[in-house]
Amino acid sequence: MINKKVINFFLIYTFLFTLPVILFLFNRIPGKYSDTYQVWGKTLAFQNFISDHGIFSTIWFQIKNLKFTPVEVIPWFQYLTNDFVGYNIVWLGSFLIAAVGMYLLVLYLTKNKSAAMISGIIFAFSPFHISQAISTNIGTMHYEWLPFFVLFYFKFLRTLEIKNFLLAGLFLAFVTFAEHQLLAFIFPFIVFFTLAFFIKNSEKLVEWKIWLYIGIGVLTFFVFIKFLFGPLFVISNSKDNYLDAGKDQVIRYSADLIEPILPQAYHPIWGDFFNRYRDNTISNSLGQKSTYIGFTVLILSLLSLFDYKRRFWIKLFFVFSGIYFTLMSFGPYLITMGNINQDIQMPWAFYYDNIKYWSNIRTVSRIYVISLMCFSVSAGFGAQYIIRKLNKRFFKREIIRQKAEFRKKQVIQKRKKNRIKKEKARIKNWKQLKKFVVKRFKEETKDFFKRFEKSKKDFLFLINKLKKTGGKKGKKKTRKTKQKIDKAQLKARVPKLITVVIISLITLEYLSFPVPTMSMNYSRFFDIIKADKENYSIIEIPAASSYSYASKSMIYNQIHRKNNLAGKDFAREVDDNWDFQENTPVISELLYTLAEGGTPPRKEIINDYYYNLGTKILNFYNVRYIIVAKEAMSNDKKFDQEAFNKTLDFINQEINVTKVYEDNFLIAFRVNKSEHLDGWFLAMDLKGSYWDTKEGKGRSVKRSAINGAKLRLVNMADYEQNLRLLFNTRIKNLRVVKVYLNEEYVEEINIEEDKEEHIVNLNRVKPGENIIRFEITDTKGVPVKGHEFDRGVKFYNLRTLGERVK
């Protein structure tokens, strides 16, 4: 078991290395980027889930659905303490547990506590861990369970004990819950490690237990993965696999060749100096700061191979794996100072092209976590080697010095004895004898107290031994025992000194404090609308266009708990996820056109003018407040002061609103209720892949459509209306278009000329949203489908006319 002193050391080191997190434990959280807001918002969301459903129902929900990711664990700590303390405890715990896990793994492999402590420091406080923790890649930063899994998996392979089998499975589950990509990253390592073990220990293959455990393990693994990631597999095998970010994103999130040897960006002394060499790298600003190995670690890892007489195969394996997974972090192609050399394919390319689902992994550089684990173990072996070597050398020198000193003392003692003999020979009378005795007493007393002051422990030990044993024989035993104690103390002192030196060098290379922290302050207006128990929607600008502010908006949504129409996809865009916002008049202008610095109207194939209906449209969708964020202007490229002013002008001029609140964070407008809801509007329905991208400008904007293209026709009145749909078309080949309203056949149009205008009567349009669908075929009735937009029909200049049904 691990010593309490070791845990205390790692705990104190964690507090010091991550300053000032511990100092702001109650009012700030560590982080610097938008992802921190996203994680905080998710933890608040799960806290609200606990409050809404109760403790026991939430626990049952988590067990039933295997919901144990960090954002579903952190809220429990927050629930038991408070928001900041709970979050910070888990954040700091990641460093402490990572250090302890690597300590136990290396201690098991080397039986050397000093080497194990060094490895624990490397693994827990590497630039990779600091980078993931500051940018708050919450899943990847919680990689602390990896060394526990490797430890018990190795123990299981050696002993075939069920206890180690179950613990290895448990910690592999912890790894998976922390971040499912960590499971993908550790999988090649497991394969390599298992093969290496059985090559070295082929006799294990004849034991029936190993095959029984492998069968149970593989079956349990696939059932667990199927249950946990079933929805992801469905998406991955679908036509609209939004998880596949494409090779461009994979390259963007790959590490550059210079990163493993370029000191980390967060270093307070020389970080800025080396950052100039990152200017031309194409990797993202977060990923490029995390794969620095450290020259001390690299030297220690190489030194591990010098000790080829002891467990050389496992040392070679970890060094090889460290290098291999570093090469993996470079992505599919070699990238040097931003230059992509597609002629040199890296190991990642094989996985990307040949292993199913591997293409879904976008953050390539994070596989470095496996390399970090391997280098930490290798550095532990290297530290063990150098400690043993230097300890032996220092010990030999010390023994030679002690022998020389002992001989010197013997010469002095012999001279002293000869002097005493001569003095005794000169004694002639009582006075001379008395003088001799007094002088000898003073000399012996002086020598005695010198020895006493030099080492009280040795003195007491000597007295105790003299009491137990008598005469010259006892003195000889005591002297030998004392020499053994001196040697033991010397052997313990040298490793400590070497360990302190190595840890100091690693600390100097990995230094990253002060760790940036965030206050998470927000406008009191969100508390005001939280107190309002009525259900309604809000529009928050620019939460649909600004990545940074959309991340903050996740927090605000959990505070006010109203339906916010504004939002944004992070990491991967989901097709049609925001189709309603992007294609509903007025809402689209507020969330996108104005927020992105544009000027209304937003160009589309629909040319109706809707601004006189702006208030009614917002009333129809129960939008109560429009919130314009002042704070977004300071960190958003498009939503600047000009866009901010345009947005305010549009709201005041085109919508019936009342300004109700303003502070340093935002301005809030209440949308006044219209006396009567009437009118209608037409909007695009871009779900699926039935409409091609826009072409042209202004009123000549066109979209090609294939069979299945749809429009939304919204009747805002509470009565039926007769409407007419007018539109223009262009074709290359003769086409037949059938029009359906809410899946009821309306009219068939034969398009025979290159340019035509059409009118379709839509009678008795029901209140609410209605769907217009176009069935497009050739003259033989064969549907135009797939992505053959050049064979479809170009639509433009769509508009509507109507009247109330009498």
MIZARO-472701 format. One record per residue (C-alpha): residue in one letter; x, y, z. Coordinates in steps of 0.2 Angstrom, whole numbers, plus 5000, padded with zeros to 4 digits. Last residue first. Example, Ala and Ser with C-alpha at 12.3 -4.5 7.8 and 13.67 -1.06 7.14 Angstrom:
MIZARO-472701
  r     u     v     w
  S  5068  4995  5036
  A  5062  4978  5039
This chain:
MIZARO-472701
  r     u     v     w
  K  4674  5168  4776
  V  4692  5161  4774
  R  4704  5175  4777
  E  4715  5181  4763
  G  4731  5177  4755
  L  4747  5181  4745
  T  4764  5173  4746
  R  4781  5174  4739
  L  4795  5164  4731
  N  4807  5173  4720
  Y  4818  5158  4716
  F  4817  5139  4713
  K  4829  5129  4702
  V  4822  5112  4697
  G  4832  5096  4698
  R  4844  5088  4686
  D  4859  5099  4692
  F  4854  5095  4710
  E  4858  5076  4707
  H  4862  5073  4726
  G  4850  5058  4728
  K  4833  5061  4720
  V  4824  5066  4704
  P  4809  5055  4704
  V  4805  5045  4689
  G  4788  5050  4682
  K  4792  5048  4664
  T  4792  5067  4662
  D  4805  5069  4675
  T  4800  5070  4693
  I  4799  5082  4707
  E  4787  5080  4722
  F  4787  5096  4731
  R  4782  5097  4749
  I  4773  5112  4758
  I  4772  5109  4777
  N  4760  5118  4788
  E  4764  5127  4805
  G  4750  5134  4815
  P  4732  5138  4810
  K  4726  5128  4795
  V  4727  5133  4777
  R  4710  5132  4769
  N  4715  5133  4751
  L  4733  5134  4744
  N  4732  5140  4727
  V  4748  5138  4717
  I  4755  5151  4706
  H  4769  5148  4694
  E  4782  5159  4685
  E  4793  5151  4671
  K  4811  5152  4665
  D  4818  5137  4655
  E  4801  5132  4648
  E  4792  5116  4650
  I  4788  5115  4669
  N  4772  5104  4670
  I  4764  5108  4687
  E  4753  5096  4697
  E  4742  5103  4711
  V  4736  5101  4729
  Y  4739  5083  4735
  E  4738  5082  4754
  E  4754  5078  4763
  N  4752  5093  4774
  L  4751  5103  4758
  Y  4757  5094  4743
  V  4763  5101  4726
  K  4768  5090  4711
  V  4782  5096  4700
  V  4785  5088  4683
  R  4801  5092  4674
  L  4808  5095  4657
  N  4827  5097  4657
  K  4838  5111  4661
  I  4826  5120  4672
  R  4822  5137  4679
  T  4808  5141  4691
  N  4799  5156  4698
  F  4787  5156  4713
  L  4770  5161  4719
  L  4761  5153  4733
  R  4743  5158  4735
  L  4734  5158  4752
  N  4716  5154  4758
  Q  4716  5156  4777
  E  4710  5145  4792
  Y  4707  5153  4809
  D  4717  5156  4824
  A  4729  5167  4815
  M  4748  5164  4814
  N  4747  5153  4798
  V  4765  5147  4796
  L  4770  5139  4779
  R  4786  5129  4780
  L  4794  5124  4764
  K  4799  5107  4758
  A  4810  5098  4745
  G  4806  5079  4743
  N  4811  5077  4725
  I  4826  5088  4721
  A  4828  5107  4723
  S  4841  5119  4716
  R  4841  5135  4726
  K  4841  5153  4718
  V  4845  5171  4724
  S  4840  5183  4710
  R  4832  5195  4722
  G  4848  5199  4730
  K  4863  5188  4725
  G  4867  5172  4716
  E  4867  5154  4721
  K  4861  5146  4737
  T  4866  5129  4742
  D  4856  5114  4736
  W  4839  5109  4744
  Y  4833  5091  4747
  S  4847  5086  4758
  G  4838  5083  4775
  K  4830  5097  4784
  L  4831  5113  4775
  D  4813  5119  4778
  M  4813  5137  4771
  A  4800  5149  4778
  L  4784  5157  4772
  F  4774  5169  4783
  W  4756  5171  4789
  G  4745  5185  4796
  D  4735  5186  4812
  L  4738  5187  4831
  H  4728  5201  4838
  E  4732  5214  4851
  S  4750  5211  4850
  K  4760  5207  4866
  N  4775  5218  4870
  V  4792  5210  4868
  R  4802  5214  4884
  F  4819  5221  4880
  A  4835  5216  4890
  I  4852  5225  4889
  L  4867  5215  4895
  F  4883  5212  4905
  N  4887  5229  4913
  D  4869  5232  4917
  E  4852  5235  4908
  Y  4834  5230  4912
  V  4817  5233  4905
  K  4818  5241  4888
  T  4800  5240  4880
  V  4798  5231  4864
  N  4787  5233  4848
  I  4798  5226  4835
  E  4805  5235  4819
  Q  4812  5251  4825
  N  4818  5247  4843
  I  4824  5230  4839
  F  4833  5235  4823
  D  4841  5250  4831
  L  4848  5239  4845
  T  4855  5226  4833
  K  4863  5239  4822
  N  4871  5247  4838
  F  4879  5230  4843
  A  4884  5226  4825
  E  4894  5243  4825
  Q  4901  5240  4842
  D  4907  5222  4837
  F  4898  5206  4835
  K  4909  5200  4821
  K  4926  5197  4830
  D  4919  5192  4847
  N  4929  5195  4863
  S  4925  5212  4869
  M  4908  5214  4860
  A  4901  5198  4869
  E  4900  5207  4886
  K  4887  5219  4880
  A  4875  5205  4877
  V  4858  5209  4869
  I  4843  5200  4877
  I  4826  5199  4868
  Y  4813  5194  4880
  R  4795  5186  4880
  V  4796  5175  4864
  N  4780  5165  4864
  Y  4783  5158  4846
  F  4767  5167  4840
  N  4772  5182  4850
  L  4789  5183  4841
  I  4780  5181  4824
  K  4768  5195  4829
  T  4781  5207  4834
  G  4790  5205  4818
  L  4775  5205  4807
  N  4778  5222  4799
  Y  4796  5216  4797
  Y  4790  5202  4786
  Y  4794  5207  4768
  D  4792  5191  4756
  N  4806  5187  4745
  I  4809  5169  4749
  I  4824  5163  4739
  E  4835  5169  4753
  K  4845  5185  4757
  R  4844  5191  4775
  P  4835  5207  4775
  P  4844  5214  4785
  T  4862  5221  4787
  G  4877  5209  4792
  G  4888  5210  4807
  E  4886  5192  4812
  A  4874  5196  4826
  L  4863  5206  4814
  T  4861  5192  4801
  Y  4862  5178  4813
  L  4852  5178  4829
  L  4841  5194  4826
  E  4839  5191  4807
  S  4835  5173  4809
  I  4822  5177  4822
  V  4814  5190  4811
  P  4810  5177  4798
  T  4811  5159  4803
  N  4825  5150  4793
  E  4840  5150  4803
  Q  4831  5148  4820
  F  4820  5133  4814
  D  4835  5124  4805
  W  4846  5125  4820
  N  4849  5106  4822
  D  4847  5103  4803
  D  4864  5095  4801
  V  4873  5093  4818
  E  4889  5104  4818
  R  4904  5096  4827
  A  4915  5104  4840
  F  4901  5114  4848
  D  4884  5117  4840
  K  4876  5134  4844
  G  4861  5141  4853
  A  4848  5154  4853
  L  4830  5150  4855
  N  4832  5150  4874
  N  4819  5141  4884
  K  4819  5147  4901
  R  4829  5140  4915
  H  4836  5157  4922
  I  4852  5149  4929
  Q  4854  5134  4918
  N  4852  5144  4903
  Y  4865  5157  4909
  I  4878  5143  4910
  M  4875  5137  4893
  S  4875  5155  4887
  K  4893  5156  4892
  S  4897  5144  4879
  A  4886  5153  4866
  Y  4896  5168  4871
  S  4913  5161  4866
  Y  4907  5152  4850
  S  4898  5168  4844
  S  4884  5165  4831
  A  4869  5158  4840
  A  4872  5166  4857
  P  4874  5183  4850
  I  4861  5189  4855
  E  4850  5179  4867
  I  4832  5176  4862
  I  4820  5171  4876
  S  4806  5158  4877
  Y  4791  5157  4889
  N  4785  5147  4904
  E  4779  5157  4919
  K  4788  5154  4935
  D  4796  5171  4936
  A  4810  5169  4949
  K  4821  5163  4935
  I  4817  5179  4926
  I  4825  5190  4940
  D  4840  5178  4943
  F  4844  5180  4924
  F  4843  5199  4926
  R  4856  5198  4940
  S  4869  5197  4926
  Y  4883  5184  4927
  N  4900  5181  4936
  M  4909  5164  4933
  S  4925  5170  4942
  M  4938  5162  4931
  T  4955  5156  4935
  P  4972  5155  4926
  V  4985  5144  4933
  P  4999  5154  4940
  F  5008  5143  4937
  S  5015  5132  4923
  L  5031  5125  4928
  Y  5035  5108  4918
  E  5053  5111  4914
  L  5057  5118  4932
  T  5047  5105  4940
  I  5056  5091  4930
  L  5073  5098  4936
  S  5067  5099  4954
  I  5060  5082  4953
  I  5077  5076  4947
  V  5087  5085  4960
  V  5075  5080  4974
  T  5076  5062  4969
  I  5095  5062  4968
  L  5096  5069  4986
  K  5084  5056  4992
  P  5093  5042  4983
  V  5109  5048  4992
  R  5102  5049  5010
  A  5095  5031  5011
  K  5112  5023  5007
  L  5121  5034  5019
  Q  5109  5031  5033
  A  5111  5012  5030
  K  5130  5014  5030
  D  5130  5023  5046
  I  5119  5011  5054
  K  5130  4996  5048
  Q  5145  5006  5056
  K  5136  5007  5072
  T  5132  4989  5073
  K  5151  4985  5070
  R  5156  4997  5084
  T  5143  4989  5096
  K  5149  4972  5092
  K  5167  4977  5095
  K  5162  4985  5111
  G  5153  4970  5117
  K  5168  4959  5114
  K  5180  4971  5123
  G  5171  4970  5139
  G  5152  4968  5143
  T  5136  4966  5133
  K  5119  4972  5138
  K  5124  4988  5147
  L  5137  4992  5134
  K  5124  4990  5121
  N  5113  5003  5129
  I  5127  5015  5132
  L  5132  5014  5113
  F  5114  5017  5107
  L  5113  5032  5119
  F  5130  5038  5111
  D  5124  5034  5093
  K  5108  5044  5096
  K  5117  5059  5103
  S  5128  5060  5088
  K  5142  5073  5087
  E  5138  5081  5104
  F  5141  5065  5113
  R  5157  5061  5103
  K  5164  5079  5108
  F  5158  5076  5126
  F  5168  5060  5127
  D  5184  5068  5119
  K  5183  5082  5132
  T  5180  5069  5147
  E  5195  5059  5141
  E  5207  5073  5140
  K  5201  5080  5157
  F  5203  5064  5165
  R  5221  5061  5157
  K  5226  5078  5164
  V  5220  5074  5181
  V  5228  5057  5181
  F  5245  5064  5175
  K  5245  5078  5188
  K  5241  5066  5202
  L  5255  5054  5197
  Q  5267  5069  5196
  K  5262  5074  5213
  W  5264  5056  5220
  N  5282  5053  5214
  K  5293  5047  5200
  I  5281  5047  5184
  R  5292  5049  5168
  A  5287  5031  5162
  K  5269  5036  5163
  E  5272  5051  5152
  K  5281  5040  5139
  K  5267  5027  5139
  I  5254  5041  5137
  R  5263  5048  5122
  N  5264  5031  5114
  K  5245  5029  5117
  K  5242  5046  5109
  R  5253  5041  5094
  K  5243  5025  5092
  Q  5226  5035  5093
  I  5232  5047  5080
  V  5237  5033  5069
  Q  5221  5024  5072
  K  5211  5040  5069
  K  5220  5042  5052
  R  5216  5024  5048
  F  5198  5028  5052
  E  5198  5043  5041
  A  5205  5034  5027
  K  5192  5020  5029
  Q  5178  5033  5030
  R  5184  5041  5014
  I  5185  5025  5005
  I  5167  5020  5012
  E  5161  5037  5006
  R  5168  5035  4989
  K  5160  5018  4987
  F  5143  5025  4993
  F  5144  5039  4981
  R  5147  5027  4966
  K  5134  5014  4972
  N  5121  5028  4975
  L  5125  5036  4958
  K  5122  5019  4949
  R  5107  5014  4959
  I  5099  5031  4958
  I  5103  5032  4939
  Y  5095  5015  4936
  Q  5080  5018  4946
  A  5077  5035  4938
  G  5078  5027  4921
  F  5065  5014  4926
  G  5054  5028  4932
  A  5057  5038  4916
  S  5051  5023  4906
  V  5035  5022  4917
  S  5032  5041  4914
  F  5037  5039  4895
  C  5023  5026  4893
  M  5010  5036  4902
  L  5014  5051  4892
  S  5014  5041  4876
  I  4996  5035  4880
  V  4991  5054  4884
  Y  4998  5058  4867
  I  4982  5051  4860
  R  4976  5069  4863
  S  4985  5075  4847
  V  4971  5068  4836
  T  4957  5078  4842
  R  4945  5073  4828
  I  4941  5055  4831
  N  4926  5050  4820
  S  4938  5043  4807
  W  4942  5029  4820
  Y  4924  5023  4818
  K  4929  5008  4808
  I  4947  5004  4807
  N  4956  5005  4790
  D  4958  5022  4783
  Y  4959  5032  4800
  Y  4969  5018  4808
  F  4982  5017  4794
  A  4983  5036  4793
  W  4987  5037  4812
  P  5004  5028  4809
  M  5011  5043  4799
  Q  5011  5045  4780
  I  5025  5055  4772
  D  5020  5060  4755
  Q  5007  5071  4762
  N  5020  5083  4769
  I  5010  5097  4778
  N  5020  5112  4782
  G  5015  5121  4798
  M  5032  5120  4806
  T  5033  5102  4801
  I  5017  5092  4799
  L  5019  5073  4794
  Y  5003  5066  4788
  P  4989  5056  4796
  G  4990  5063  4813
  F  5006  5069  4823
  S  4999  5061  4839
  M  5002  5044  4832
  L  5021  5048  4831
  T  5020  5051  4850
  F  5011  5035  4851
  Y  5025  5025  4844
  I  5039  5034  4853
  G  5031  5031  4870
  S  5027  5013  4865
  F  5045  5009  4860
  V  5051  5016  4877
  F  5037  5006  4886
  F  5042  4990  4877
  L  5060  4992  4879
  K  5058  4994  4897
  I  5047  4978  4898
  W  5059  4968  4888
  F  5074  4974  4898
  R  5068  4967  4914
  R  5085  4968  4923
  K  5101  4965  4914
  Y  5098  4979  4900
  D  5101  4993  4912
  F  5106  5005  4899
  L  5088  5005  4892
  S  5082  5015  4906
  L  5094  5029  4902
  L  5084  5033  4887
  S  5068  5036  4897
  L  5078  5047  4909
  I  5085  5057  4895
  L  5068  5060  4888
  V  5060  5064  4905
  T  5074  5077  4908
  F  5072  5084  4891
  G  5053  5087  4893
  I  5039  5078  4883
  Y  5030  5093  4876
  T  5013  5087  4869
  S  5001  5100  4876
  K  5002  5117  4869
  Q  4998  5114  4851
  G  4981  5106  4855
  L  4974  5122  4863
  S  4979  5135  4849
  N  4973  5123  4835
  S  4986  5115  4824
  I  4992  5124  4809
  T  5009  5129  4815
  N  5016  5145  4808
  D  5016  5155  4824
  R  5022  5141  4835
  Y  5040  5146  4834
  R  5036  5162  4842
  N  5029  5153  4857
  F  5047  5148  4862
  F  5050  5165  4870
  D  5033  5167  4877
  G  5035  5150  4887
  W  5052  5155  4894
  I  5049  5160  4912
  P  5030  5158  4916
  H  5029  5141  4906
  Y  5011  5140  4898
  A  5017  5138  4880
  Q  5026  5122  4884
  P  5044  5120  4879
  L  5046  5114  4861
  I  5053  5096  4859
  P  5036  5086  4858
  E  5029  5101  4848
  I  5041  5103  4834
  L  5033  5089  4824
  D  5016  5097  4824
  A  5002  5089  4833
  S  4986  5085  4824
  Y  4970  5094  4828
  R  4970  5104  4811
  I  4975  5088  4802
  V  4959  5079  4809
  Q  4949  5094  4805
  D  4954  5093  4787
  K  4951  5075  4787
  G  4933  5076  4790
  A  4923  5079  4805
  D  4915  5062  4805
  L  4903  5064  4820
  Y  4890  5072  4808
  N  4887  5055  4801
  D  4872  5060  4790
  K  4871  5044  4779
  S  4870  5033  4795
  N  4883  5020  4801
  S  4892  5033  4813
  I  4875  5039  4819
  V  4869  5021  4824
  F  4886  5018  4832
  L  4885  5033  4842
  P  4868  5028  4848
  G  4875  5011  4854
  F  4889  5019  4864
  L  4885  5013  4881
  F  4875  4997  4878
  K  4886  4991  4863
  I  4902  4996  4873
  F  4896  4986  4888
  V  4891  4971  4878
  F  4907  4972  4868
  F  4918  4972  4884
  T  4908  4959  4893
  L  4911  4947  4878
  V  4929  4951  4877
  G  4932  4949  4896
  I  4923  4933  4897
  G  4932  4925  4883
  I  4949  4932  4889
  Y  4946  4926  4906
  L  4942  4908  4900
  W  4957  4909  4888
  I  4969  4913  4903
  K  4961  4900  4914
  W  4965  4886  4902
  E  4984  4888  4904
  V  4993  4884  4888
  L  4995  4902  4883
  K  5005  4906  4899
  E  5020  4896  4893
  S  5023  4910  4880
  N  5029  4922  4893
  K  5039  4934  4883
  I  5029  4933  4867
  F  5013  4932  4878
  F  5018  4949  4887
  A  5022  4958  4870
  L  5006  4952  4863
  T  4996  4958  4878
  F  5005  4975  4878
  F  5003  4978  4860
  V  4984  4974  4860
  I  4981  4984  4876
  F  4991  4999  4869
  P  4981  4999  4853
  F  4965  5000  4864
  I  4971  5014  4875
  F  4967  5027  4862
  A  4950  5021  4858
  L  4946  5020  4876
  L  4952  5037  4879
  Q  4940  5042  4865
  H  4926  5037  4876
  E  4931  5050  4889
  A  4929  5049  4908
  F  4917  5035  4907
  T  4928  5024  4897
  V  4943  5027  4908
  F  4932  5022  4923
  A  4926  5006  4914
  L  4945  5002  4911
  F  4947  5004  4930
  L  4933  4992  4934
  G  4939  4979  4921
  A  4957  4980  4928
  L  4949  4978  4946
  L  4939  4963  4940
  F  4954  4954  4933
  N  4965  4958  4947
  K  4953  4950  4959
  I  4950  4935  4948
  E  4969  4931  4949
  L  4977  4926  4933
  T  4994  4929  4942
  R  5005  4937  4928
  L  4992  4943  4916
  F  4981  4949  4931
  K  4995  4959  4938
  F  4998  4967  4921
  Y  4980  4971  4920
  F  4980  4978  4938
  L  4994  4990  4935
  V  4988  4995  4917
  F  4971  4999  4923
  F  4977  5009  4938
  P  4989  5018  4926
  L  4975  5024  4915
  W  4963  5030  4929
  E  4970  5047  4930
  Y  4965  5052  4912
  H  4953  5065  4919
  M  4960  5079  4908
  T  4954  5070  4893
  G  4935  5070  4898
  I  4935  5088  4904
  N  4944  5096  4890
  T  4945  5111  4901
  S  4957  5122  4892
  I  4966  5124  4908
  A  4964  5106  4913
  Q  4969  5099  4895
  S  4984  5110  4895
  I  4989  5106  4913
  H  4988  5087  4909
  F  4998  5089  4893
  P  5011  5100  4901
  S  5015  5086  4913
  F  5009  5087  4931
  A  5001  5070  4934
  F  5012  5059  4924
  I  5029  5067  4927
  I  5026  5069  4946
  G  5020  5051  4948
  S  5035  5045  4938
  I  5047  5054  4950
  M  5038  5047  4965
  A  5039  5029  4958
  A  5058  5031  4955
  S  5060  5036  4973
  K  5050  5022  4980
  N  5059  5009  4970
  K  5051  4991  4969
  T  5054  4994  4950
  L  5038  4987  4942
  Y  5026  4988  4957
  L  5033  5005  4962
  V  5030  5011  4944
  L  5012  5006  4944
  L  5009  5012  4962
  Y  5017  5029  4958
  M  5008  5031  4942
  G  4991  5029  4951
  V  4996  5041  4965
  A  5001  5054  4953
  A  4985  5053  4943
  I  4975  5053  4959
  L  4982  5069  4965
  F  4981  5078  4948
  S  4963  5073  4945
  G  4959  5077  4963
  L  4963  5095  4960
  W  4949  5096  4947
  V  4937  5085  4957
  I  4940  5096  4972
  N  4938  5112  4962
  Y  4921  5108  4955
  G  4914  5103  4972
  V  4921  5119  4980
  F  4915  5131  4966
  D  4897  5125  4965
  N  4894  5121  4984
  T  4897  5106  4996
  L  4886  5091  4994
  Y  4878  5096  4978
  Q  4894  5102  4970
  F  4902  5085  4974
  W  4887  5077  4966
  P  4888  5089  4951
  I  4906  5083  4947
  V  4900  5066  4944
  E  4888  5068  4929
  V  4900  5081  4921
  P  4914  5069  4924
  T  4905  5055  4915
  F  4895  5042  4925
  K  4879  5040  4916
  L  4878  5021  4914
  N  4859  5022  4909
  K  4852  5012  4923
  I  4865  5017  4935
  Q  4863  5035  4931
  F  4844  5035  4931
  W  4844  5025  4948
  I  4856  5038  4956
  T  4845  5052  4949
  S  4829  5044  4956
  F  4838  5042  4973
  I  4844  5060  4974
  G  4828  5069  4968
  H  4821  5072  4951
  D  4821  5091  4949
  S  4835  5095  4961
  I  4846  5081  4953
  F  4842  5087  4936
  N  4846  5105  4941
  Q  4863  5099  4947
  F  4865  5090  4930
  A  4862  5107  4921
  L  4874  5116  4933
  T  4887  5103  4928
  K  4884  5105  4910
  G  4885  5124  4911
  W  4902  5123  4920
  V  4908  5111  4906
  Q  4903  5123  4893
  Y  4910  5138  4902
  T  4927  5130  4903
  D  4926  5125  4885
  S  4926  5144  4881
  Y  4944  5146  4887
  K  4954  5150  4902
  G  4951  5138  4916
  P  4953  5135  4935
  I  4937  5139  4945
  R  4933  5154  4956
  N  4924  5158  4972
  F  4927  5145  4986
  L  4943  5137  4981
  F  4952  5153  4976
  L  4968  5150  4986
  I  4968  5132  4981
  V  4967  5137  4963
  P  4982  5149  4965
  L  4992  5139  4962
  T  4992  5123  4953
  F  5010  5117  4957
  L  5008  5122  4975
  F  4992  5113  4979
  T  4997  5098  4969
  Y  5014  5097  4977
  I  5006  5097  4994
  L  4994  5083  4989
  F  5008  5073  4981
  F  5019  5075  4997
  N  5004  5070  5008
  I  5001  5055  4998
  V  5019  5050  4999
  K  5019  5053  5018
  K  5004  5042  5019
  N  5013  5027  5011
  I  5005  5018  4997
  M  5000  5000  5000
